[in-house]
Amino acid sequence: MPPRIRQVVLDTTDARGLAEFYRELFGLRYRSGDEPPTPGEPDPRGSDWLVLRNDDGVPLAFQQVDELAASSWPDPTVPQQLHLDTTVESVEELRIEHDRAIGLGAVLILDRIDDVDEPLRVYADPQGHPFCIFVG
């Protein structure tokens, strides 16, 4: 039996902050024990490794690193290295999710919402990782 993909891991200089961004964006929940501490308490997991899950799909994990160069895509100077493709059912939902993503701190880097064959938008998360939301 071949290996199975367990999770997708994103390097980040702010594991808790990036996990919160994706938790809100995708409606995910923390793995037991990875939840944020109460205000004022230390957050050792938030400065090391966190996992988010849902009921149907590959979970996301966040690994704390000291330095991270944000992707410069579509400029090839710093490649994407990895990106997430996500889908919505309609262009109207794409517009709604655009507002949510921007409100959470994403930056729009490519807008093809008017593409008849494949409407999509590409964003950078707060750490510079690209992700796509397209109608599919």
C-alpha positions as CSV (number, residue, x, y, z in Angstrom):
1,M,0.0,0.0,0.0
2,P,1.5,3.4,-0.9
3,P,1.9,6.3,1.5
4,R,-1.1,8.5,2.1
5,I,-0.9,12.3,2.3
6,R,-1.5,13.1,6.0
7,Q,-1.6,16.9,5.8
8,V,-0.3,19.9,3.9
9,V,2.3,21.9,6.0
10,L,2.9,25.6,5.5
11,D,6.1,27.2,6.9
12,T,5.4,30.5,8.7
13,T,7.0,33.1,10.9
14,D,3.6,33.3,12.8
15,A,2.1,29.9,13.2
16,R,-0.8,31.0,15.4
17,G,-1.6,34.0,13.2
18,L,-1.5,32.0,9.9
19,A,-3.5,29.2,11.4
20,E,-6.2,31.7,12.6
21,F,-6.3,33.1,9.0
22,Y,-7.0,29.7,7.5
23,R,-9.3,28.6,10.3
24,E,-11.5,31.6,9.6
25,L,-11.2,31.4,5.8
26,F,-12.1,27.8,5.5
27,G,-14.2,27.2,8.7
28,L,-11.7,24.7,10.1
29,R,-11.1,23.6,13.7
30,Y,-8.0,23.0,15.7
31,R,-6.7,19.5,16.5
32,S,-7.4,18.8,20.1
33,G,-4.7,20.6,22.2
34,D,-3.8,23.1,19.5
35,E,-6.5,25.6,20.4
36,P,-5.4,29.2,21.3
37,P,-4.7,29.6,25.0
38,T,-6.7,32.0,27.2
39,P,-5.5,35.6,26.8
40,G,-2.3,36.3,28.7
41,E,-1.3,32.7,28.9
42,P,1.8,31.4,27.0
43,D,1.3,29.7,23.6
44,P,4.1,27.1,23.2
45,R,2.2,25.3,20.4
46,G,1.5,28.5,18.6
47,S,5.2,29.1,18.3
48,D,6.0,25.6,17.0
49,W,3.4,23.4,15.2
50,L,-0.4,23.6,14.8
51,V,-2.9,21.5,12.9
52,L,-6.3,22.5,11.6
53,R,-8.9,19.9,10.5
54,N,-12.3,19.5,8.8
55,D,-14.6,16.6,8.1
56,D,-13.7,16.1,4.4
57,G,-10.2,16.9,3.1
58,V,-6.6,17.2,3.8
59,P,-5.8,19.0,7.0
60,L,-3.5,22.0,7.2
61,A,-0.5,22.3,9.5
62,F,1.6,25.3,10.3
63,Q,5.3,25.0,11.2
64,Q,7.1,27.9,12.9
65,V,10.3,29.0,11.1
66,D,12.6,31.9,11.8
67,E,12.6,33.4,8.3
68,L,10.4,33.0,5.2
69,A,10.6,34.8,1.9
70,A,7.1,35.5,0.6
71,S,6.4,34.2,-2.9
72,S,6.8,36.9,-5.6
73,W,4.5,35.0,-8.0
74,P,3.8,35.6,-10.8
75,D,7.4,37.1,-10.8
76,P,9.7,34.0,-10.7
77,T,12.2,35.5,-8.2
78,V,10.7,33.6,-5.3
79,P,8.5,30.7,-6.6
80,Q,5.2,29.6,-5.2
81,Q,6.7,26.3,-4.0
82,L,3.1,25.2,-3.0
83,H,-0.3,26.7,-3.3
84,L,-3.8,25.7,-2.3
85,D,-6.6,25.4,-4.9
86,T,-10.1,25.9,-3.4
87,T,-13.5,26.1,-5.2
88,V,-16.9,27.7,-4.8
89,E,-20.1,27.0,-6.7
90,S,-20.7,30.3,-8.4
91,V,-19.2,33.7,-9.4
92,E,-21.5,35.3,-6.7
93,E,-19.9,33.0,-4.1
94,L,-16.5,34.0,-5.4
95,R,-17.3,37.6,-4.8
96,I,-18.5,36.9,-1.3
97,E,-15.4,34.8,-0.5
98,H,-13.2,37.6,-2.0
99,D,-14.6,40.1,0.6
100,R,-14.0,37.5,3.4
101,A,-10.4,36.7,2.3
102,I,-9.5,40.4,2.0
103,G,-11.1,41.1,5.4
104,L,-9.0,38.4,7.0
105,G,-5.8,39.8,5.6
106,A,-5.3,38.2,2.1
107,V,-4.0,40.2,-0.8
108,L,-5.4,39.8,-4.3
109,I,-2.5,39.1,-6.7
110,L,-4.5,37.9,-9.8
111,D,-8.1,38.5,-10.8
112,R,-9.7,36.4,-13.5
113,I,-13.3,36.6,-12.2
114,D,-14.5,37.6,-15.7
115,D,-12.9,34.5,-17.4
116,V,-15.8,32.6,-19.0
117,D,-14.1,29.2,-18.9
118,E,-12.6,29.4,-15.4
119,P,-13.4,32.4,-13.2
120,L,-10.8,32.6,-10.4
121,R,-8.9,34.9,-8.1
122,V,-5.4,34.2,-6.7
123,Y,-4.5,35.6,-3.3
124,A,-1.5,35.7,-1.0
125,D,-2.2,34.8,2.6
126,P,-0.7,37.0,5.4
127,Q,2.7,35.2,5.1
128,G,2.8,35.4,1.3
129,H,1.7,31.8,0.4
130,P,-0.5,31.9,-2.8
131,F,-4.0,30.3,-2.8
132,C,-6.7,30.3,-5.5
133,I,-10.4,30.4,-5.2
134,F,-12.1,29.4,-8.4
135,V,-15.6,28.4,-9.6
136,G,-15.7,24.7,-10.2
